[in-house]
Amino acid sequence: MDPVKIVLTGGCGQMGKQLIRSFQEDGELDLVGVIDRNNLGIDAGVLAGLQEIGLKVTSELEEFLEKMQVDIMVDFTCHEGACENIEIAIKKAIPSVVGTTGFNEEELQSFDKKAREKGIPLFIAPNFAIGAVLMMKFACMASRYFLSAEIIELHHNRKKDAPSGTSITTARGMMKNFSPIPSPVIEKELIPGVRGGNIDGIKIHSIRLPGLIAHQEVLMGGTGEVLTIRHDTIGREAFMPGVILAIKKVKTLLPGLTFGLDKLLEL
């Protein structure tokens, strides 16, 4: 079986560099292109701390796809860049695996519609760490037994969007199982926003600090007890098994959008 030919968009970021290293270690994957707006002309292997691999960083995805045979696009960029890259990949009928977050419901529905019309699968996940996916699953399972909940999500200070896609997905999943009771008092914020954002009664608090990678804590309160479910990503290596699983399975998915690594883990 021929290796899967991958073009990576966002190859100069921390996740991109880790992906380059991981792709080089997997004989079933063949990295054929690295797209980014930075470090143009630099060998992608050198960029990732490896020896030269013969791939220079380029900036134009559409132009690259017209010249090279590509099986899968993998995107870890920013919200604006990912929207553009997904549109290009759909136009070229290339399945995608996307780890960028910040998409709203309207954008996701548009991607789904266009991918269906083109007859290709599109996979997007807010988190590729298997432990984080299990944390979300456990929180959804436990929420039905509690009266209220709040989420604290913590990320590195280079993450632009807040709250995180993981926290939003967690809150929406929990809302399928319970309705948080309203506060027994009329809250008064002495500092605007100090009580966090609100998704249907679940408060989300976002923290951005150097030294962090990706962390989330879900607190559920009941009568005389609190349950805390927490996941900590202490190295970006934690995301690699999930990304590689998605790359190897995306072509088996139905046309349109599949959202969340839990769909591939059959949780």
Secondary structure, DSSP 8 states (H G I E B T S, - for coil): ---EEEEEESTTSHHHHHHHHHHHH-TTEEEEEEE-SSSTTSBHHHHTTS---S-B-BS-HHHHHHHS--SEEEE-S-HHHHHHHHHHHHHTT--EEE------HHHHHHHHHHHHHHT-EEEE-S---HHHHHHHHHHHHHHTT-SEEEEEEEE-TT--SSS-HHHHHHHHHHHTT------SS----SSTTTT-EEETTEEEEEEE-TT--EEEEEEEEETTEEEEEEEEE-SGGGGHHHHHHHHHHGGGS-SEEEE-THHHHT-
